[in-house]
Amino acid sequence: MSDAPIIAQKAPYAVPVEAGKTYYWCACGQSKNQPFCDGSHKGSSFTPLAFTAEDTKTAYLCGCKHTQNAPFCDGSHKAL
């Protein structure tokens, strides 16, 4: 795999998250469990991003893997 992540989708993933729970966002784009890591990055330069939800809510996690505000969508997919 190159140093550029695979674009899983050009839109955010709206996922329910629970306050205080830690999640692992896929940074490489290869996970079959998008937007979360399933270990597909092994052997690459990518590692998942651990984050703990501050609130129980719907989070909009980046699907294109190009956000500057990982793991959250910042609209970067609009320029791809």
Gaussian input, Z-matrix of N, CA and C with variables (Angstrom, degrees):
# hf/3-21g

backbone

0 1
 N
 C     1     B1
 C     2     B2     1     A1
 N     3     B3     2     A2     1     D1
 C     4     B4     3     A3     2     D2
 C     5     B5     4     A4     3     D3
 N     6     B6     5     A5     4     D4
 C     7     B7     6     A6     5     D5
 C     8     B8     7     A7     6     D6
 N     9     B9     8     A8     7     D7
 C    10    B10     9     A9     8     D8
 C    11    B11    10    A10     9     D9
 N    12    B12    11    A11    10    D10
 C    13    B13    12    A12    11    D11
 C    14    B14    13    A13    12    D12
 N    15    B15    14    A14    13    D13
 C    16    B16    15    A15    14    D14
 C    17    B17    16    A16    15    D15
 N    18    B18    17    A17    16    D16
 C    19    B19    18    A18    17    D17
 C    20    B20    19    A19    18    D18
 N    21    B21    20    A20    19    D19
 C    22    B22    21    A21    20    D20
 C    23    B23    22    A22    21    D21
 N    24    B24    23    A23    22    D22
 C    25    B25    24    A24    23    D23
 C    26    B26    25    A25    24    D24
 N    27    B27    26    A26    25    D25
 C    28    B28    27    A27    26    D26
 C    29    B29    28    A28    27    D27
 N    30    B30    29    A29    28    D28
 C    31    B31    30    A30    29    D29
 C    32    B32    31    A31    30    D30
 N    33    B33    32    A32    31    D31
 C    34    B34    33    A33    32    D32
 C    35    B35    34    A34    33    D33
 N    36    B36    35    A35    34    D34
 C    37    B37    36    A36    35    D35
 C    38    B38    37    A37    36    D36
 N    39    B39    38    A38    37    D37
 C    40    B40    39    A39    38    D38
 C    41    B41    40    A40    39    D39
 N    42    B42    41    A41    40    D40
 C    43    B43    42    A42    41    D41
 C    44    B44    43    A43    42    D42
 N    45    B45    44    A44    43    D43
 C    46    B46    45    A45    44    D44
 C    47    B47    46    A46    45    D45
 N    48    B48    47    A47    46    D46
 C    49    B49    48    A48    47    D47
 C    50    B50    49    A49    48    D48
 N    51    B51    50    A50    49    D49
 C    52    B52    51    A51    50    D50
 C    53    B53    52    A52    51    D51
 N    54    B54    53    A53    52    D52
 C    55    B55    54    A54    53    D53
 C    56    B56    55    A55    54    D54
 N    57    B57    56    A56    55    D55
 C    58    B58    57    A57    56    D56
 C    59    B59    58    A58    57    D57
 N    60    B60    59    A59    58    D58
 C    61    B61    60    A60    59    D59
 C    62    B62    61    A61    60    D60
 N    63    B63    62    A62    61    D61
 C    64    B64    63    A63    62    D62
 C    65    B65    64    A64    63    D63
 N    66    B66    65    A65    64    D64
 C    67    B67    66    A66    65    D65
 C    68    B68    67    A67    66    D66
 N    69    B69    68    A68    67    D67
 C    70    B70    69    A69    68    D68
 C    71    B71    70    A70    69    D69
 N    72    B72    71    A71    70    D70
 C    73    B73    72    A72    71    D71
 C    74    B74    73    A73    72    D72
 N    75    B75    74    A74    73    D73
 C    76    B76    75    A75    74    D74
 C    77    B77    76    A76    75    D75
 N    78    B78    77    A77    76    D76
 C    79    B79    78    A78    77    D77
 C    80    B80    79    A79    78    D78
 N    81    B81    80    A80    79    D79
 C    82    B82    81    A81    80    D80
 C    83    B83    82    A82    81    D81
 N    84    B84    83    A83    82    D82
 C    85    B85    84    A84    83    D83
 C    86    B86    85    A85    84    D84
 N    87    B87    86    A86    85    D85
 C    88    B88    87    A87    86    D86
 C    89    B89    88    A88    87    D87
 N    90    B90    89    A89    88    D88
 C    91    B91    90    A90    89    D89
 C    92    B92    91    A91    90    D90
 N    93    B93    92    A92    91    D91
 C    94    B94    93    A93    92    D92
 C    95    B95    94    A94    93    D93
 N    96    B96    95    A95    94    D94
 C    97    B97    96    A96    95    D95
 C    98    B98    97    A97    96    D96
 N    99    B99    98    A98    97    D97
 C   100   B100    99    A99    98    D98
 C   101   B101   100   A100    99    D99
 N   102   B102   101   A101   100   D100
 C   103   B103   102   A102   101   D101
 C   104   B104   103   A103   102   D102
 N   105   B105   104   A104   103   D103
 C   106   B106   105   A105   104   D104
 C   107   B107   106   A106   105   D105
 N   108   B108   107   A107   106   D106
 C   109   B109   108   A108   107   D107
 C   110   B110   109   A109   108   D108
 N   111   B111   110   A110   109   D109
 C   112   B112   111   A111   110   D110
 C   113   B113   112   A112   111   D111
 N   114   B114   113   A113   112   D112
 C   115   B115   114   A114   113   D113
 C   116   B116   115   A115   114   D114
 N   117   B117   116   A116   115   D115
 C   118   B118   117   A117   116   D116
 C   119   B119   118   A118   117   D117
 N   120   B120   119   A119   118   D118
 C   121   B121   120   A120   119   D119
 C   122   B122   121   A121   120   D120
 N   123   B123   122   A122   121   D121
 C   124   B124   123   A123   122   D122
 C   125   B125   124   A124   123   D123
 N   126   B126   125   A125   124   D124
 C   127   B127   126   A126   125   D125
 C   128   B128   127   A127   126   D126
 N   129   B129   128   A128   127   D127
 C   130   B130   129   A129   128   D128
 C   131   B131   130   A130   129   D129
 N   132   B132   131   A131   130   D130
 C   133   B133   132   A132   131   D131
 C   134   B134   133   A133   132   D132
 N   135   B135   134   A134   133   D133
 C   136   B136   135   A135   134   D134
 C   137   B137   136   A136   135   D135
 N   138   B138   137   A137   136   D136
 C   139   B139   138   A138   137   D137
 C   140   B140   139   A139   138   D138
 N   141   B141   140   A140   139   D139
 C   142   B142   141   A141   140   D140
 C   143   B143   142   A142   141   D141
 N   144   B144   143   A143   142   D142
 C   145   B145   144   A144   143   D143
 C   146   B146   145   A145   144   D144
 N   147   B147   146   A146   145   D145
 C   148   B148   147   A147   146   D146
 C   149   B149   148   A148   147   D147
 N   150   B150   149   A149   148   D148
 C   151   B151   150   A150   149   D149
 C   152   B152   151   A151   150   D150
 N   153   B153   152   A152   151   D151
 C   154   B154   153   A153   152   D152
 C   155   B155   154   A154   153   D153
 N   156   B156   155   A155   154   D154
 C   157   B157   156   A156   155   D155
 C   158   B158   157   A157   156   D156
 N   159   B159   158   A158   157   D157
 C   160   B160   159   A159   158   D158
 C   161   B161   160   A160   159   D159
 N   162   B162   161   A161   160   D160
 C   163   B163   162   A162   161   D161
 C   164   B164   163   A163   162   D162
 N   165   B165   164   A164   163   D163
 C   166   B166   165   A165   164   D164
 C   167   B167   166   A166   165   D165
 N   168   B168   167   A167   166   D166
 C   169   B169   168   A168   167   D167
 C   170   B170   169   A169   168   D168
 N   171   B171   170   A170   169   D169
 C   172   B172   171   A171   170   D170
 C   173   B173   172   A172   171   D171
 N   174   B174   173   A173   172   D172
 C   175   B175   174   A174   173   D173
 C   176   B176   175   A175   174   D174
 N   177   B177   176   A176   175   D175
 C   178   B178   177   A177   176   D176
 C   179   B179   178   A178   177   D177
 N   180   B180   179   A179   178   D178
 C   181   B181   180   A180   179   D179
 C   182   B182   181   A181   180   D180
 N   183   B183   182   A182   181   D181
 C   184   B184   183   A183   182   D182
 C   185   B185   184   A184   183   D183
 N   186   B186   185   A185   184   D184
 C   187   B187   186   A186   185   D185
 C   188   B188   187   A187   186   D186
 N   189   B189   188   A188   187   D187
 C   190   B190   189   A189   188   D188
 C   191   B191   190   A190   189   D189
 N   192   B192   191   A191   190   D190
 C   193   B193   192   A192   191   D191
 C   194   B194   193   A193   192   D192
 N   195   B195   194   A194   193   D193
 C   196   B196   195   A195   194   D194
 C   197   B197   196   A196   195   D195
 N   198   B198   197   A197   196   D196
 C   199   B199   198   A198   197   D197
 C   200   B200   199   A199   198   D198
 N   201   B201   200   A200   199   D199
 C   202   B202   201   A201   200   D200
 C   203   B203   202   A202   201   D201
 N   204   B204   203   A203   202   D202
 C   205   B205   204   A204   203   D203
 C   206   B206   205   A205   204   D204
 N   207   B207   206   A206   205   D205
 C   208   B208   207   A207   206   D206
 C   209   B209   208   A208   207   D207
 N   210   B210   209   A209   208   D208
 C   211   B211   210   A210   209   D209
 C   212   B212   211   A211   210   D210
 N   213   B213   212   A212   211   D211
 C   214   B214   213   A213   212   D212
 C   215   B215   214   A214   213   D213
 N   216   B216   215   A215   214   D214
 C   217   B217   216   A216   215   D215
 C   218   B218   217   A217   216   D216
 N   219   B219   218   A218   217   D217
 C   220   B220   219   A219   218   D218
 C   221   B221   220   A220   219   D219
 N   222   B222   221   A221   220   D220
 C   223   B223   222   A222   221   D221
 C   224   B224   223   A223   222   D222
 N   225   B225   224   A224   223   D223
 C   226   B226   225   A225   224   D224
 C   227   B227   226   A226   225   D225
 N   228   B228   227   A227   226   D226
 C   229   B229   228   A228   227   D227
 C   230   B230   229   A229   228   D228
 N   231   B231   230   A230   229   D229
 C   232   B232   231   A231   230   D230
 C   233   B233   232   A232   231   D231
 N   234   B234   233   A233   232   D232
 C   235   B235   234   A234   233   D233
 C   236   B236   235   A235   234   D234
 N   237   B237   236   A236   235   D235
 C   238   B238   237   A237   236   D236
 C   239   B239   238   A238   237   D237

   B1=1.4545
   B2=1.5194
   B3=1.3066
   B4=1.4582
   B5=1.5182
   B6=1.3375
   B7=1.4523
   B8=1.5207
   B9=1.3291
   B10=1.4641
   B11=1.5264
   B12=1.3259
   B13=1.4640
   B14=1.5202
   B15=1.3120
   B16=1.4570
   B17=1.5260
   B18=1.3104
   B19=1.4646
   B20=1.5258
   B21=1.3241
   B22=1.4654
   B23=1.5229
   B24=1.3203
   B25=1.4697
   B26=1.5184
   B27=1.3308
   B28=1.4726
   B29=1.5213
   B30=1.3137
   B31=1.4651
   B32=1.5245
   B33=1.3185
   B34=1.4598
   B35=1.5310
   B36=1.3093
   B37=1.4581
   B38=1.5174
   B39=1.3079
   B40=1.4634
   B41=1.5227
   B42=1.3233
   B43=1.4596
   B44=1.5260
   B45=1.3296
   B46=1.4575
   B47=1.5327
   B48=1.3171
   B49=1.4629
   B50=1.5263
   B51=1.3154
   B52=1.4578
   B53=1.5199
   B54=1.3222
   B55=1.4694
   B56=1.5301
   B57=1.3389
   B58=1.4575
   B59=1.5169
   B60=1.3211
   B61=1.4635
   B62=1.5260
   B63=1.3273
   B64=1.4656
   B65=1.5215
   B66=1.3259
   B67=1.4609
   B68=1.5250
   B69=1.3259
   B70=1.4650
   B71=1.5234
   B72=1.3462
   B73=1.4611
   B74=1.5233
   B75=1.3290
   B76=1.4635
   B77=1.5263
   B78=1.3221
   B79=1.4671
   B80=1.5304
   B81=1.3434
   B82=1.4694
   B83=1.5243
   B84=1.3357
   B85=1.4553
   B86=1.5125
   B87=1.3372
   B88=1.4660
   B89=1.5221
   B90=1.3230
   B91=1.4664
   B92=1.5194
   B93=1.3168
   B94=1.4673
   B95=1.5256
   B96=1.3277
   B97=1.4586
   B98=1.5307
   B99=1.3411
   B100=1.4652
   B101=1.5242
   B102=1.3162
   B103=1.4608
   B104=1.5161
   B105=1.3298
   B106=1.4603
   B107=1.5213
   B108=1.3142
   B109=1.4649
   B110=1.5323
   B111=1.3333
   B112=1.4618
   B113=1.5295
   B114=1.3478
   B115=1.4621
   B116=1.5243
   B117=1.3356
   B118=1.4679
   B119=1.5271
   B120=1.3251
   B121=1.4627
   B122=1.5243
   B123=1.2992
   B124=1.4682
   B125=1.5206
   B126=1.3259
   B127=1.4515
   B128=1.5187
   B129=1.3303
   B130=1.4610
   B131=1.5251
   B132=1.3101
   B133=1.4636
   B134=1.5311
   B135=1.3217
   B136=1.4637
   B137=1.5212
   B138=1.3174
   B139=1.4581
   B140=1.5231
   B141=1.3393
   B142=1.4532
   B143=1.5282
   B144=1.3131
   B145=1.4630
   B146=1.5208
   B147=1.3384
   B148=1.4610
   B149=1.5237
   B150=1.3279
   B151=1.4627
   B152=1.5143
   B153=1.3184
   B154=1.4517
   B155=1.5236
   B156=1.3065
   B157=1.4641
   B158=1.5236
   B159=1.3322
   B160=1.4626
   B161=1.5191
   B162=1.3288
   B163=1.4636
   B164=1.5178
   B165=1.3260
   B166=1.4522
   B167=1.5230
   B168=1.3410
   B169=1.4605
   B170=1.5251
   B171=1.3111
   B172=1.4630
   B173=1.5222
   B174=1.3246
   B175=1.4632
   B176=1.5246
   B177=1.3234
   B178=1.4644
   B179=1.5216
   B180=1.3335
   B181=1.4634
   B182=1.5206
   B183=1.3132
   B184=1.4554
   B185=1.5261
   B186=1.3336
   B187=1.4548
   B188=1.5140
   B189=1.3534
   B190=1.4680
   B191=1.5283
   B192=1.3226
   B193=1.4738
   B194=1.5242
   B195=1.3255
   B196=1.4620
   B197=1.5308
   B198=1.3290
   B199=1.4571
   B200=1.5298
   B201=1.3089
   B202=1.4651
   B203=1.5220
   B204=1.3433
   B205=1.4562
   B206=1.5327
   B207=1.3355
   B208=1.4680
   B209=1.5243
   B210=1.3243
   B211=1.4578
   B212=1.5224
   B213=1.3160
   B214=1.4633
   B215=1.5288
   B216=1.3289
   B217=1.4537
   B218=1.5267
   B219=1.3286
   B220=1.4727
   B221=1.5336
   B222=1.3326
   B223=1.4612
   B224=1.5158
   B225=1.3380
   B226=1.4808
   B227=1.5192
   B228=1.3312
   B229=1.4693
   B230=1.5277
   B231=1.3205
   B232=1.4689
   B233=1.5318
   B234=1.3352
   B235=1.4649
   B236=1.5328
   B237=1.3200
   B238=1.4650
   B239=1.5210
   A1=109.15
   A2=116.23
   A3=121.12
   A4=110.12
   A5=115.38
   A6=120.33
   A7=112.74
   A8=118.17
   A9=121.30
   A10=108.64
   A11=116.92
   A12=118.48
   A13=111.18
   A14=115.70
   A15=122.11
   A16=107.28
   A17=117.34
   A18=121.30
   A19=107.55
   A20=116.50
   A21=120.19
   A22=110.27
   A23=117.05
   A24=122.66
   A25=108.47
   A26=116.21
   A27=121.21
   A28=110.51
   A29=115.02
   A30=123.32
   A31=106.64
   A32=117.48
   A33=118.83
   A34=111.44
   A35=115.92
   A36=122.61
   A37=107.32
   A38=117.62
   A39=122.03
   A40=106.88
   A41=116.56
   A42=120.78
   A43=110.91
   A44=116.32
   A45=118.68
   A46=109.33
   A47=116.44
   A48=121.74
   A49=108.91
   A50=115.11
   A51=121.83
   A52=109.98
   A53=116.76
   A54=122.09
   A55=110.62
   A56=115.55
   A57=121.49
   A58=114.72
   A59=118.58
   A60=121.79
   A61=109.49
   A62=115.68
   A63=121.54
   A64=109.80
   A65=114.68
   A66=122.89
   A67=108.61
   A68=116.71
   A69=122.36
   A70=108.50
   A71=114.64
   A72=122.01
   A73=110.06
   A74=116.22
   A75=122.26
   A76=109.47
   A77=117.09
   A78=122.01
   A79=112.16
   A80=117.39
   A81=120.38
   A82=113.05
   A83=117.37
   A84=121.15
   A85=114.78
   A86=118.28
   A87=121.05
   A88=114.64
   A89=118.18
   A90=121.56
   A91=111.51
   A92=116.30
   A93=121.79
   A94=109.49
   A95=116.92
   A96=123.43
   A97=109.92
   A98=117.04
   A99=121.91
   A100=111.52
   A101=117.78
   A102=128.24
   A103=113.24
   A104=116.28
   A105=120.19
   A106=112.12
   A107=115.94
   A108=123.28
   A109=111.47
   A110=115.55
   A111=120.76
   A112=111.14
   A113=116.64
   A114=120.67
   A115=114.11
   A116=118.09
   A117=121.37
   A118=113.20
   A119=118.32
   A120=122.21
   A121=112.62
   A122=118.89
   A123=121.47
   A124=110.47
   A125=116.17
   A126=122.01
   A127=112.75
   A128=117.46
   A129=121.29
   A130=109.42
   A131=116.02
   A132=120.49
   A133=111.96
   A134=117.57
   A135=121.85
   A136=112.54
   A137=115.36
   A138=122.09
   A139=107.42
   A140=117.09
   A141=118.78
   A142=110.74
   A143=115.22
   A144=120.88
   A145=108.42
   A146=115.66
   A147=120.40
   A148=108.56
   A149=115.87
   A150=119.75
   A151=108.74
   A152=115.45
   A153=121.76
   A154=108.48
   A155=115.68
   A156=120.77
   A157=109.65
   A158=115.69
   A159=121.12
   A160=111.07
   A161=116.77
   A162=121.89
   A163=109.62
   A164=116.19
   A165=121.04
   A166=105.89
   A167=115.23
   A168=120.18
   A169=109.31
   A170=116.07
   A171=121.34
   A172=106.77
   A173=116.23
   A174=121.48
   A175=107.98
   A176=115.99
   A177=121.47
   A178=107.57
   A179=114.85
   A180=121.27
   A181=110.32
   A182=115.38
   A183=122.56
   A184=111.73
   A185=115.58
   A186=121.90
   A187=113.00
   A188=116.64
   A189=119.57
   A190=112.36
   A191=116.45
   A192=123.93
   A193=113.14
   A194=117.70
   A195=121.75
   A196=113.27
   A197=117.82
   A198=121.85
   A199=112.35
   A200=116.12
   A201=121.67
   A202=109.82
   A203=116.87
   A204=122.56
   A205=110.17
   A206=116.16
   A207=121.43
   A208=111.06
   A209=116.65
   A210=128.31
   A211=114.15
   A212=117.31
   A213=120.55
   A214=112.67
   A215=115.59
   A216=121.69
   A217=109.95
   A218=116.31
   A219=120.72
   A220=111.38
   A221=116.22
   A222=120.98
   A223=114.21
   A224=118.07
   A225=120.61
   A226=112.37
   A227=118.03
   A228=120.85
   A229=112.45
   A230=117.13
   A231=120.57
   A232=111.85
   A233=117.37
   A234=121.57
   A235=112.24
   A236=117.88
   A237=120.29
   A238=111.67
   D1=142.67
   D2=178.63
   D3=-77.16
   D4=-176.49
   D5=179.04
   D6=-80.28
   D7=-6.92
   D8=178.32
   D9=-94.50
   D10=135.46
   D11=178.55
   D12=-71.58
   D13=155.40
   D14=174.05
   D15=-76.86
   D16=136.72
   D17=177.22
   D18=-79.77
   D19=108.05
   D20=-179.61
   D21=-70.39
   D22=-42.57
   D23=173.05
   D24=-163.48
   D25=152.77
   D26=-179.19
   D27=-93.67
   D28=54.76
   D29=177.67
   D30=-166.97
   D31=157.18
   D32=177.54
   D33=-74.77
   D34=160.63
   D35=171.50
   D36=-97.92
   D37=121.79
   D38=175.85
   D39=-89.16
   D40=109.40
   D41=-176.19
   D42=-129.24
   D43=141.91
   D44=176.23
   D45=-75.46
   D46=133.76
   D47=175.39
   D48=-125.41
   D49=154.02
   D50=-175.73
   D51=-113.03
   D52=130.85
   D53=-179.18
   D54=-52.48
   D55=132.22
   D56=176.94
   D57=85.59
   D58=-9.82
   D59=-179.50
   D60=-90.04
   D61=140.99
   D62=179.15
   D63=-95.56
   D64=135.41
   D65=179.77
   D66=-123.14
   D67=156.99
   D68=179.60
   D69=-121.42
   D70=103.86
   D71=-178.20
   D72=-78.92
   D73=132.53
   D74=177.50
   D75=-70.06
   D76=123.43
   D77=179.32
   D78=-99.26
   D79=-18.89
   D80=-174.53
   D81=-89.03
   D82=-24.71
   D83=-178.40
   D84=88.58
   D85=-0.99
   D86=-177.05
   D87=-92.26
   D88=-15.26
   D89=-176.29
   D90=-56.38
   D91=140.20
   D92=174.37
   D93=-86.19
   D94=-2.30
   D95=-177.86
   D96=-115.62
   D97=41.40
   D98=-177.33
   D99=-54.07
   D100=142.17
   D101=4.47
   D102=-91.40
   D103=14.22
   D104=-175.89
   D105=-99.16
   D106=156.01
   D107=-178.04
   D108=-71.40
   D109=139.46
   D110=172.11
   D111=-124.14
   D112=11.51
   D113=178.08
   D114=92.22
   D115=1.66
   D116=-177.93
   D117=-63.24
   D118=-17.24
   D119=-178.44
   D120=-74.83
   D121=-12.78
   D122=-175.33
   D123=-52.37
   D124=131.55
   D125=-178.82
   D126=90.29
   D127=-0.04
   D128=178.63
   D129=-113.08
   D130=-178.98
   D131=178.67
   D132=-86.10
   D133=0.08
   D134=-176.62
   D135=-90.94
   D136=149.19
   D137=171.26
   D138=-135.88
   D139=149.28
   D140=179.21
   D141=-69.41
   D142=158.04
   D143=178.15
   D144=-103.68
   D145=116.96
   D146=176.65
   D147=-81.80
   D148=134.85
   D149=173.40
   D150=-144.75
   D151=148.23
   D152=178.39
   D153=-108.01
   D154=126.23
   D155=-179.19
   D156=-66.11
   D157=133.37
   D158=178.60
   D159=-82.89
   D160=-31.10
   D161=-177.86
   D162=-135.65
   D163=157.83
   D164=170.76
   D165=-84.85
   D166=114.96
   D167=-174.51
   D168=-169.06
   D169=-176.72
   D170=170.74
   D171=-91.00
   D172=123.54
   D173=177.51
   D174=-104.10
   D175=146.68
   D176=178.94
   D177=-107.61
   D178=96.64
   D179=-175.15
   D180=-92.99
   D181=141.42
   D182=-176.38
   D183=-59.08
   D184=131.58
   D185=176.72
   D186=-102.56
   D187=-22.03
   D188=-177.08
   D189=-87.70
   D190=-15.64
   D191=178.23
   D192=70.69
   D193=17.30
   D194=179.59
   D195=-114.15
   D196=6.75
   D197=-179.61
   D198=-59.21
   D199=149.52
   D200=173.46
   D201=-96.41
   D202=3.05
   D203=-178.14
   D204=-128.42
   D205=45.32
   D206=-175.59
   D207=-55.67
   D208=139.66
   D209=6.17
   D210=-91.47
   D211=7.23
   D212=-172.89
   D213=-87.84
   D214=147.70
   D215=177.84
   D216=-66.37
   D217=134.47
   D218=175.43
   D219=-121.46
   D220=11.31
   D221=179.41
   D222=87.85
   D223=4.50
   D224=-179.16
   D225=-57.49
   D226=-28.41
   D227=-178.22
   D228=-61.49
   D229=-22.47
   D230=-178.92
   D231=-67.77
   D232=-20.85
   D233=-177.92
   D234=-99.49
   D235=0.93
   D236=-177.05
   D237=-90.30

